[in-house]
Amino acid sequence: MFSIYYNYLPGDEIWAVLKDNSVKSGIVIEIEMDLTAVQNLIYYWVRFDVLKGSQKINQVRCHPTMQDAFNAVTAAFSPVTLTPTPTITVTPSITLSTTPTPTPTITITPTISITPSPILARTFTVFGGGLDLGAGTVATTSIYTYLTNSAVAGRNLSYAAYGLAAAASSVDGVFAGGIVTSSPDVPTTSIYTFSSHSTAAGGNLSYSTQNLAGVSNSTVAIFGGGRINNLAIDTTSVFNFNTKTAIIGTNLTYSSSYFTAIGTAINGVFMGGFTNNYIANTTIYNYSTNNTITGGILSYAARHHAGSGNMYVGVIGGGADSLSSYLNSTIIYTYNTNTSILGTNLTYSAQHMAAGGDENIGVFAGGNTVAGYTNITSLYGYNNNTTTVGGTLSYSPTYFSGCSVTLGVNS
């Protein structure tokens, strides 16, 4: 048995030295290993431009910082002093004639253990907080596992709230803001550590709000919008996963509340919502520059919806619009083109639901149906745009939120 160690995971930003010795930053999309090579070569598929495909880069050309990449280029062109190797002539005294003995061919099938840094595979979503049937405002969580399509109770959040938002890195989820029993809106956060299923209080957001939205990559979460004094706002707060603290971010391009956000490892997209009317607008938030620009218009205007996605598309579903208080319709938003089309209907109609997912499916869960609070779920397949009935949550929440392990994509 032998182990293969690699330095980067999908979603990580790296600096690559290209074949022309130029240096460029990109996002790791996939890891490829050549086990037939003597030294078990590792390659990273890296996307340098969201509008183009990814490129295969040898691990020796990948570096964690721009300076490291430039140092590698400089070292490659540094002058080298060569010491001549003397020429030795050997004159054989005897020529032997032998009959070769066949060497048996042995096929060895190694057992491979791939040991990444202590980061989880993206296998579950943590749903938390909200209003629970018969229990009021709760700090409850429910862990939904994709493989089994089942959920179990998780560790309670460090505060009870509804109308909160959530986002995640590859290590932690963060639940933020909302309404608590003693205040209409708070800046409070709760950190959910995926590996240990433990919770702890995090640093406050830079503003107090309720019914906000959150989206993230592996480094920061952007929480935006919400309501203060019953008015929708465009404020944002940038939460750093390393320091567990937040600073003021760049305002969204429109004010909104009761909305959702999804995105890639590069940009978050805030979608729809409500001011005094239903909204079909979107705002694109770039994590590295903190710039915001107007995105594409959604296929319909809605609020109280939920969203999940992979690195190519986001799916938002459920909610309410001007014609119906309980929707099962969905919208597919393509990041490369910033355009949207109608998707396949969910298997149930609800508002105030939450969503999470992996690279293949989104899990739309809970919410408020015409019959009341529910714990049912609907699974959305990104590749074939099909929906199926999922498992049930361990509680029946509404006005709650969910987050999944982020390997380049937030859910």
N, C-alpha and C positions, 0 to 999 in steps of 0.2 A: 504493500500500500504506500502511495506517496501523495503529497499534497501540492496543490497549485495555489500560489498566493498572487492576488492582483491588487493594484493600488486604487482603482477607481470603480465606481458602480454607475449603472445607468442613472442619468440625472445630474452627475457631477460635471462641473465646468473644468476643462483642462486647456492647456496651451500646447499646441502641436507644432513640431518642426516639419514642414511639408517637403516634398521632394526637391523643390527649387530653393530650399533652405530659408524660405520665408516663415514667419511665425504668425499663428492665427489661433484665436480662442474658439472653442466650440463646446457642445454638450454631448456627453457620452450617451449613445442610444442603446448599444448592445455590446456584449463581450464575446469574442471568438477565440478559441484555443486550438492550436495545431499540435495535437498529441503525437504526430508522426515525426516531428522534428526532434533532434537530439536534445535540445534544451526546452522542449515544450513551449513554443512561442505563443505569446498572447497578443491579440490584436483588439483594438477598440474601434467600433463603428461610431464615428463622430459626425454630428451635424453642425456645420459652420454657418449655415444659412437656412432659416425656417422655410424658405421658398424652394430649396433644393434638397436633393437626397443626401444621405450620409456617406462619408468616405472611410475606408478601412485604413487605420493607422497602426503601425507597429508600436508595441509598448515602449520601446527604447526612444521613440520620438515624442512621447507624451510626457508632459511636465505639469506640476501643480501650479506654477506661477509663470508669469511672463518673463521674469528675470532668469528663472531656471532654464527656460527655453532659449533665451538669448545666450546664456552661458554655454549651452550645449553647442550652439552654432559657432560661437567664438572658439571653443575648444577644437572643433572639427577643422578649423582653418589655421590653428596655431602652428608655427614652424616646428618641425620635428628633426632632431639630429640623429642620423643613422650611423651606426657603427658597422663597417663592412664585415661580412662573415667570411673567414678564410675558406678557400676551395681545397678540399681534401680529395686526393685521388687514391682509390683502393684497387689494387691489382689482385684478383683472386688467384690462389695457387692451384686449386683443384676444382674441376667442374663435376658436380654430383648429378647423377641421374636417379631420380626417385619415382616411385609410383604413388600418386597422390591417394590419400585415404579420404573417402567422401565424408563431408561434415553434415551431420543430420540437421534438418531445418526444425527449429523450435519456435512455436508461436506462443508469445506471452501476452495474456490479456490482463493488463494492470487494473487494480482497483483504485479509482480516482476519488480523492476527497478534495473538493473545492472549498477553501477556507477564506471567505471574505472577511472584512472587518466586521465587528459585531453589529450588523444591521440586518433587520428582519426581511424576509421575503414579504411581498405585498399580499397577504393572505386573509386579511380581515378588516372590517370597519368597526370603529367604536362609535356607537350612537349614544348621546348623553343629554341630560337635562330635560327641560320642557315641562309641560303640564301633563300629569298622569291621571288616568281615570280613577277617581275616588281618592287620590292622594294629594292633589294640588300641585304646587311648585316643587320640583324634585331635583336631586343631584344624582339620580340613578343613571347607570350606564348599561348598555347591552352590547355584547361582542358578537358580531355576525361573521361567521366563517364561510368563505365561498365554496370550499371543497365539499362541505357537508350540507350547505344551505340551512344552517341551524344557528341559533343564538343562545348564549348563556349570559347570566348577569355578570357584569364587571365591577370594578371598584368604584365607589361613589366619587363624584367630583368633589373638589374642596369647597364648593359653594352650590347652592340650589338656585336655579334661575330658569326662566323661559324667555323666548325671543332672543336667544344667544346665537353665536356663530362659532364655527370650528374650522381649523386647518391643521396641517401636519407636515413634519419633516420625516426622514427615514427612521428617526428615533422616538420622537415625541409628537403627541397631538396637543393642541392648545384650544380650549374652549374659552370664549371671551364675550364680555358685555352681557346685555340682557336685562330682564326685570326680576328683581327679588322682592320678597314680601315687604321689606322696609323702604324700598326706593323704586321709582319708576324706571330708572336706568342707571347702570353702573359701569365702571371701567375694569372690573375684576376679571382675572383670568385663572384658569386651572390647567395644570400640565398633566397629561396622561402619558406615562412612560410605557411604551408598547411591550418591551421585553419582560418587565416585571409586573405589569398591570397594576402599577401604583400611581397615586395622584398626589399633587402638591400645589400649593398656591404659586402662581407666577407673578411677574411684575405687571402693574396696571397698564392698560392701554393709555394713550395720550388724550383720550376724551371719553366721556360717559355716553352710552347710547344703548338702544334696544332695536331689535329687528334689523340688524346689520347683516353683512355678508363677509365671508372670509375665503381667501385662496392663498396658496403657498407653493414654494419650491423647497429644496432641501436646506435652505439657509434662512429665509425670512417668510413670514406670513403677512399678508396685507389685509387688514380689516377696514371696511369702508361703508359709508352711508349709515342708514339707520334713522331713528327719529329722536328728536329732543323737543320737549314741549309740544308734542303732537305735530311737529313739522319735519318733513324729510330733509336730510342734509347730504352734502357731498364730501364731508371730511374723511380722511383716512389716517390709519395708524400702522406703522411698520414694526412688527414684532420680530426680534432677533432670537432664533432658537438657541444660539450659543450662550447669550447673556441673559436670556429670559426677561428682557426689558423691551420697551417700546418707545418710539419717537414719532413725531408728527410726520406724515407722508404728504404726497401731492394730492390735491383735491381731484375727485372724479370729474368727468366732463358733464355730469348731470347729477342732480339730487335724487335720491331714491331710498326706499325702505321696503321691507317685506320682499326681498329679492335674493338672488343667489349669485355665486361666482365660481368659475371653473377655469382651468388653464393648463399651460405647459410648464416646462422648467424655465422658460424665458419670460413669458407674459401671463398675467392673470386677466380674465375677462369678467367684468361685472355686468349682469344681465337683467333687463326688465325692471319690474318692481312697481312702486306706487308713490306718487306725490299727492295730488288731489285727483289724479286720473291714472289709469293703467298705462304702463310704459313699455315700449318695444325697443328702447335705446340700449346701447352697450358702451362700456368704457374699457379700453385696453391699458393695463398697468404694467410697465416694464420693471422687473425686479431690480436690475442692476443700475438703471439710470434714474429710477423713480419718475419717469415721464409718463404722462397719460395722454391718450389720443382717443378720438371717437371711433368706435368699431362699427360693424355692420348692424343693420336693423333686423330684429327678430321677425319670425314669420307671423307672430301675433303678440299682442300686448297682454301681460299677465303679472300677477303677484302671488305670493305665498307658494311659489314653486320650489323645486329642488333641482340640483344638477350634479352630474358626475361625468367623467370622460377619461380618455387616454391621451397620448401625445399628438394625435391627429384630429380628433373630434371631441366635442363636448355635447352631452345630451341633457336638456332640461325638460322637466315633465311635471304634470300635475298642476295644482294651484287653482287660481280663480281668475276669471276675466269679466268683462262687462255683461256677458250673456249667461254665464254659469258660475255658481259658487264652488263647484266641485268638478275639476277637469281630470281627464286621463290622457289628454293629448300631449305630444312631445315635439321638441324642436331639435334638429341636429345642426350644430354650429361647427363649421370647418375653419380651423385656425389659419391655414395657409392663405385662404381667400377672404376670410372674415365675412362669410355669407352663411345663410341659414335656410333650411328646408324643413318641411314637416316630416316627423318621424312616425314610427309605429305607436299606436296607443298603448298605454300601460294596461295592466290587467285589472286595475281598479281606479276609481276616481276619488281624489282627495285634495285638500289643501293643507298647508302647514306641515308638509312631510319633510323628510331629510333624505340624503342620498350619499352613497360612497361607492367604491368599486376598485377593480384592478384593470389590467390592460385589455381585458376581454369583455367584462360585463359591468354594468352599473346596477346597484341595488337601491331601489326606491322604497322607502319604508315609512310605516306609521302614518300619522297625520289625522286629520279630522274628515270623516266621510259624512254622508247624509244620515247615516245611522249613529254617528258619534265617533269617539276616539277609537283607533284601531291599532293592532300590532302586526298586520299583514304586510307583505312585501311583494314587489314586482321586479323581476330581473330583466334588464335590457342588454341584448347582445349587440356590441358595437359593429362586429364584422358582418352580420347578416340582418341587422335591424329587426330582430324578433324579440318578442316579450313572452315571458313565462311566469307562472306563479312561483314565488320563492318561499322560504321558511318564515316563521313568525318570530318577532322580537320577544324578549323576555319581559317587556312591559308595554303598555299602550300609550305612547306619548304623542303630543302635538306641540307645536311651537318649540321644537327641539333641534338638534344639529348632529352632524356626523363627520368623521374624518377617517381617512385611510392612510396606511403607510405610503409615503411619497417616494417613488423611485423615478423622479423626473416629472411626475405629473401629480397635480393635486386633484383631489376628489371632493 
